Amino acid sequence: MKLRTLIIDDEPLAHDVILTYIEDVPFLEVAGQCYLATEAIGILQNREIDLILLDIQMPKLQGLDFLRTLKHPPLVIITSAYEEYALESYDLDVCDYLLKPFRFDRFLKAANKALDRYRGQNQSLSPLPDIAEGNTTNAAKQLFIKSDKRHIQIDQSDIHYLESFGNYVKVWLANEFIITPRTLSSFDDQLTEQFVRIHKSFIVNCRKVTFLEGNMVVLQNKKTLPIGKSHRQAFKKFITDRE
């Protein structure tokens, strides 16, 4: 298995370096090269791409702006000379952020992260028995979320996770969220048993978990969330009890 890789960078020298590195990574293959992000649009429409190596500062359309236009982006590793975009990039769920000039060992580490995530996306955990085979009426319980001046009704089974955000909570549905003026704890009595607190800032829907790795949870929407130290033992017991 090889990850079909698209290089997007306006610097020819950057292409040369990356091409040399890819030659020494057996699970990567070059599927295309672009010197402008606008050129990549057609490639993504006509070719299967698993991984993008994406520069940020480019003419016409910058890398992060291009990434935001993609409804279902492939895996992405940022390759940039500017460190100030790192936090913004991770908010877009990139695999890694390589600061130019980077050495081969750092490139290989990022490539391995992408490979691990690719494998995780293409193999699912066996569903938790009592959640997968439990009370379907309970699993489909509706929830009203206040947002601005509206009360939005959503199916709990569509929620991936809830995130504390100051005096608000972000209710994540795949790759979009509804923000509501509540605390995370205020949801405890409303959520079904498939929801578990894994961190002071996160409650996850266990039916949306793809796999666990160390102290991290990877969800179907590609989000990676930490398991907090104070919640680690209880969450692992929750999983063990349902194996």
Contacts in CASP RR format, 6 or more apart in sequence:
PFRMAT RR
TARGET T0000
AUTHOR 0000-0000-0000
METHOD contacts of the structure
MODEL  1
MKLRTLIIDDEPLAHDVILTYIEDVPFLEVAGQCYLATEAIGILQNREID
LILLDIQMPKLQGLDFLRTLKHPPLVIITSAYEEYALESYDLDVCDYLLK
PFRFDRFLKAANKALDRYRGQNQSLSPLPDIAEGNTTNAAKQLFIKSDKR
HIQIDQSDIHYLESFGNYVKVWLANEFIITPRTLSSFDDQLTEQFVRIHK
SFIVNCRKVTFLEGNMVVLQNKKTLPIGKSHRQAFKKFITDRE
1 27 0 8 1.000
2 26 0 8 1.000
2 27 0 8 1.000
2 28 0 8 1.000
2 29 0 8 1.000
3 27 0 8 1.000
3 28 0 8 1.000
3 29 0 8 1.000
3 50 0 8 1.000
3 51 0 8 1.000
3 75 0 8 1.000
3 111 0 8 1.000
3 114 0 8 1.000
3 115 0 8 1.000
3 118 0 8 1.000
4 29 0 8 1.000
4 31 0 8 1.000
4 47 0 8 1.000
4 48 0 8 1.000
4 49 0 8 1.000
4 50 0 8 1.000
4 51 0 8 1.000
5 22 0 8 1.000
5 28 0 8 1.000
5 29 0 8 1.000
5 30 0 8 1.000
5 31 0 8 1.000
5 32 0 8 1.000
5 49 0 8 1.000
5 50 0 8 1.000
5 51 0 8 1.000
5 52 0 8 1.000
5 53 0 8 1.000
6 31 0 8 1.000
6 32 0 8 1.000
6 33 0 8 1.000
6 34 0 8 1.000
6 40 0 8 1.000
6 43 0 8 1.000
6 44 0 8 1.000
6 47 0 8 1.000
6 49 0 8 1.000
6 51 0 8 1.000
6 52 0 8 1.000
6 53 0 8 1.000
6 74 0 8 1.000
7 15 0 8 1.000
7 18 0 8 1.000
7 19 0 8 1.000
7 30 0 8 1.000
7 32 0 8 1.000
7 33 0 8 1.000
7 34 0 8 1.000
7 53 0 8 1.000
8 34 0 8 1.000
8 35 0 8 1.000
8 36 0 8 1.000
8 37 0 8 1.000
8 39 0 8 1.000
8 40 0 8 1.000
8 52 0 8 1.000
8 53 0 8 1.000
8 54 0 8 1.000
8 55 0 8 1.000
8 58 0 8 1.000
8 63 0 8 1.000
8 66 0 8 1.000
9 15 0 8 1.000
9 18 0 8 1.000
9 34 0 8 1.000
9 35 0 8 1.000
9 53 0 8 1.000
9 54 0 8 1.000
9 55 0 8 1.000
9 58 0 8 1.000
9 79 0 8 1.000
10 35 0 8 1.000
10 36 0 8 1.000
10 55 0 8 1.000
10 57 0 8 1.000
10 58 0 8 1.000
10 59 0 8 1.000
11 55 0 8 1.000
12 35 0 8 1.000
14 55 0 8 1.000
14 79 0 8 1.000
14 100 0 8 1.000
15 33 0 8 1.000
15 35 0 8 1.000
17 101 0 8 1.000
18 53 0 8 1.000
18 79 0 8 1.000
18 107 0 8 1.000
19 30 0 8 1.000
21 104 0 8 1.000
21 107 0 8 1.000
21 108 0 8 1.000
22 28 0 8 1.000
22 29 0 8 1.000
22 30 0 8 1.000
24 104 0 8 1.000
24 108 0 8 1.000
25 107 0 8 1.000
25 108 0 8 1.000
25 111 0 8 1.000
27 111 0 8 1.000
27 115 0 8 1.000
28 51 0 8 1.000
28 111 0 8 1.000
31 43 0 8 1.000
31 47 0 8 1.000
31 48 0 8 1.000
31 49 0 8 1.000
31 50 0 8 1.000
32 43 0 8 1.000
32 47 0 8 1.000
34 40 0 8 1.000
34 43 0 8 1.000
36 58 0 8 1.000
36 59 0 8 1.000
36 60 0 8 1.000
36 61 0 8 1.000
37 54 0 8 1.000
37 58 0 8 1.000
37 60 0 8 1.000
37 61 0 8 1.000
37 62 0 8 1.000
37 63 0 8 1.000
37 65 0 8 1.000
37 66 0 8 1.000
38 60 0 8 1.000
38 61 0 8 1.000
38 66 0 8 1.000
40 52 0 8 1.000
40 66 0 8 1.000
41 69 0 8 1.000
43 49 0 8 1.000
44 70 0 8 1.000
44 74 0 8 1.000
49 74 0 8 1.000
50 74 0 8 1.000
50 75 0 8 1.000
50 118 0 8 1.000
51 74 0 8 1.000
51 75 0 8 1.000
51 76 0 8 1.000
51 77 0 8 1.000
51 114 0 8 1.000
51 118 0 8 1.000
52 73 0 8 1.000
52 74 0 8 1.000
52 75 0 8 1.000
52 76 0 8 1.000
52 77 0 8 1.000
53 77 0 8 1.000
53 79 0 8 1.000
54 63 0 8 1.000
54 66 0 8 1.000
54 67 0 8 1.000
54 76 0 8 1.000
54 77 0 8 1.000
54 78 0 8 1.000
54 79 0 8 1.000
54 94 0 8 1.000
55 63 0 8 1.000
55 78 0 8 1.000
55 79 0 8 1.000
55 80 0 8 1.000
56 62 0 8 1.000
56 63 0 8 1.000
56 64 0 8 1.000
56 78 0 8 1.000
56 80 0 8 1.000
56 82 0 8 1.000
56 85 0 8 1.000
56 89 0 8 1.000
57 63 0 8 1.000
57 80 0 8 1.000
57 81 0 8 1.000
57 82 0 8 1.000
64 85 0 8 1.000
64 88 0 8 1.000
64 89 0 8 1.000
64 92 0 8 1.000
67 73 0 8 1.000
67 76 0 8 1.000
67 92 0 8 1.000
67 94 0 8 1.000
68 92 0 8 1.000
75 95 0 8 1.000
75 114 0 8 1.000
75 117 0 8 1.000
75 118 0 8 1.000
76 92 0 8 1.000
76 93 0 8 1.000
76 94 0 8 1.000
76 95 0 8 1.000
77 94 0 8 1.000
77 95 0 8 1.000
77 96 0 8 1.000
77 97 0 8 1.000
77 98 0 8 1.000
77 110 0 8 1.000
77 111 0 8 1.000
77 113 0 8 1.000
77 114 0 8 1.000
78 85 0 8 1.000
78 86 0 8 1.000
78 89 0 8 1.000
78 94 0 8 1.000
78 96 0 8 1.000
78 97 0 8 1.000
78 98 0 8 1.000
79 98 0 8 1.000
79 100 0 8 1.000
79 102 0 8 1.000
80 97 0 8 1.000
80 98 0 8 1.000
80 99 0 8 1.000
80 100 0 8 1.000
81 99 0 8 1.000
81 100 0 8 1.000
83 99 0 8 1.000
85 97 0 8 1.000
86 97 0 8 1.000
89 97 0 8 1.000
90 97 0 8 1.000
93 222 0 8 1.000
93 223 0 8 1.000
93 224 0 8 1.000
95 110 0 8 1.000
95 113 0 8 1.000
95 114 0 8 1.000
95 117 0 8 1.000
96 109 0 8 1.000
96 110 0 8 1.000
96 113 0 8 1.000
96 114 0 8 1.000
98 106 0 8 1.000
98 107 0 8 1.000
98 110 0 8 1.000
116 213 0 8 1.000
117 218 0 8 1.000
117 222 0 8 1.000
120 210 0 8 1.000
120 211 0 8 1.000
120 218 0 8 1.000
121 210 0 8 1.000
121 222 0 8 1.000
123 210 0 8 1.000
123 211 0 8 1.000
124 210 0 8 1.000
124 211 0 8 1.000
124 220 0 8 1.000
125 209 0 8 1.000
125 210 0 8 1.000
125 211 0 8 1.000
125 212 0 8 1.000
127 207 0 8 1.000
128 194 0 8 1.000
128 206 0 8 1.000
128 207 0 8 1.000
128 239 0 8 1.000
128 242 0 8 1.000
129 242 0 8 1.000
130 193 0 8 1.000
130 242 0 8 1.000
131 139 0 8 1.000
131 193 0 8 1.000
131 194 0 8 1.000
131 206 0 8 1.000
131 207 0 8 1.000
131 242 0 8 1.000
132 207 0 8 1.000
138 192 0 8 1.000
138 193 0 8 1.000
139 156 0 8 1.000
139 157 0 8 1.000
139 192 0 8 1.000
139 194 0 8 1.000
139 207 0 8 1.000
140 155 0 8 1.000
140 156 0 8 1.000
140 157 0 8 1.000
141 155 0 8 1.000
141 156 0 8 1.000
141 192 0 8 1.000
142 153 0 8 1.000
142 154 0 8 1.000
142 155 0 8 1.000
142 156 0 8 1.000
143 153 0 8 1.000
143 154 0 8 1.000
143 155 0 8 1.000
143 156 0 8 1.000
143 159 0 8 1.000
143 190 0 8 1.000
143 191 0 8 1.000
144 151 0 8 1.000
144 152 0 8 1.000
144 153 0 8 1.000
144 154 0 8 1.000
145 151 0 8 1.000
145 152 0 8 1.000
145 153 0 8 1.000
145 154 0 8 1.000
145 171 0 8 1.000
145 178 0 8 1.000
145 180 0 8 1.000
146 152 0 8 1.000
146 180 0 8 1.000
146 181 0 8 1.000
146 182 0 8 1.000
147 178 0 8 1.000
147 179 0 8 1.000
147 180 0 8 1.000
152 178 0 8 1.000
154 171 0 8 1.000
154 173 0 8 1.000
154 178 0 8 1.000
156 191 0 8 1.000
156 192 0 8 1.000
156 194 0 8 1.000
156 195 0 8 1.000
156 205 0 8 1.000
157 205 0 8 1.000
157 207 0 8 1.000
158 173 0 8 1.000
158 174 0 8 1.000
159 171 0 8 1.000
159 172 0 8 1.000
159 173 0 8 1.000
159 195 0 8 1.000
159 205 0 8 1.000
159 208 0 8 1.000
160 172 0 8 1.000
160 173 0 8 1.000
160 174 0 8 1.000
160 204 0 8 1.000
160 205 0 8 1.000
160 208 0 8 1.000
160 219 0 8 1.000
160 220 0 8 1.000
160 221 0 8 1.000
160 223 0 8 1.000
161 172 0 8 1.000
161 202 0 8 1.000
161 203 0 8 1.000
161 204 0 8 1.000
161 205 0 8 1.000
161 208 0 8 1.000
161 219 0 8 1.000
161 223 0 8 1.000
161 225 0 8 1.000
162 169 0 8 1.000
162 170 0 8 1.000
162 171 0 8 1.000
162 172 0 8 1.000
162 184 0 8 1.000
162 187 0 8 1.000
162 195 0 8 1.000
162 202 0 8 1.000
162 203 0 8 1.000
163 169 0 8 1.000
163 170 0 8 1.000
163 172 0 8 1.000
163 177 0 8 1.000
163 201 0 8 1.000
163 202 0 8 1.000
164 183 0 8 1.000
164 184 0 8 1.000
164 200 0 8 1.000
164 201 0 8 1.000
164 202 0 8 1.000
165 179 0 8 1.000
167 181 0 8 1.000
167 183 0 8 1.000
168 179 0 8 1.000
168 180 0 8 1.000
168 181 0 8 1.000
168 182 0 8 1.000
169 179 0 8 1.000
169 180 0 8 1.000
169 182 0 8 1.000
169 183 0 8 1.000
169 184 0 8 1.000
169 186 0 8 1.000
169 187 0 8 1.000
170 177 0 8 1.000
170 178 0 8 1.000
170 179 0 8 1.000
171 177 0 8 1.000
171 178 0 8 1.000
171 179 0 8 1.000
171 180 0 8 1.000
172 221 0 8 1.000
172 223 0 8 1.000
174 220 0 8 1.000
174 221 0 8 1.000
175 221 0 8 1.000
184 197 0 8 1.000
184 200 0 8 1.000
184 201 0 8 1.000
184 203 0 8 1.000
187 195 0 8 1.000
187 203 0 8 1.000
191 203 0 8 1.000
194 205 0 8 1.000
194 206 0 8 1.000
194 207 0 8 1.000
195 203 0 8 1.000
195 204 0 8 1.000
195 205 0 8 1.000
195 206 0 8 1.000
196 203 0 8 1.000
196 204 0 8 1.000
196 206 0 8 1.000
196 235 0 8 1.000
196 238 0 8 1.000
197 203 0 8 1.000
197 231 0 8 1.000
197 235 0 8 1.000
198 204 0 8 1.000
198 217 0 8 1.000
198 225 0 8 1.000
198 226 0 8 1.000
198 227 0 8 1.000
198 228 0 8 1.000
198 231 0 8 1.000
198 235 0 8 1.000
199 225 0 8 1.000
199 226 0 8 1.000
199 227 0 8 1.000
199 228 0 8 1.000
199 231 0 8 1.000
200 228 0 8 1.000
200 230 0 8 1.000
200 231 0 8 1.000
202 225 0 8 1.000
202 226 0 8 1.000
204 217 0 8 1.000
204 219 0 8 1.000
204 225 0 8 1.000
206 238 0 8 1.000
208 219 0 8 1.000
208 220 0 8 1.000
208 221 0 8 1.000
209 217 0 8 1.000
209 218 0 8 1.000
209 219 0 8 1.000
209 220 0 8 1.000
210 218 0 8 1.000
210 219 0 8 1.000
210 220 0 8 1.000
211 218 0 8 1.000
212 218 0 8 1.000
212 227 0 8 1.000
212 239 0 8 1.000
214 227 0 8 1.000
215 226 0 8 1.000
215 227 0 8 1.000
215 228 0 8 1.000
215 232 0 8 1.000
216 224 0 8 1.000
216 225 0 8 1.000
216 226 0 8 1.000
216 227 0 8 1.000
217 224 0 8 1.000
217 225 0 8 1.000
217 226 0 8 1.000
217 227 0 8 1.000
218 224 0 8 1.000
219 225 0 8 1.000
227 235 0 8 1.000
END
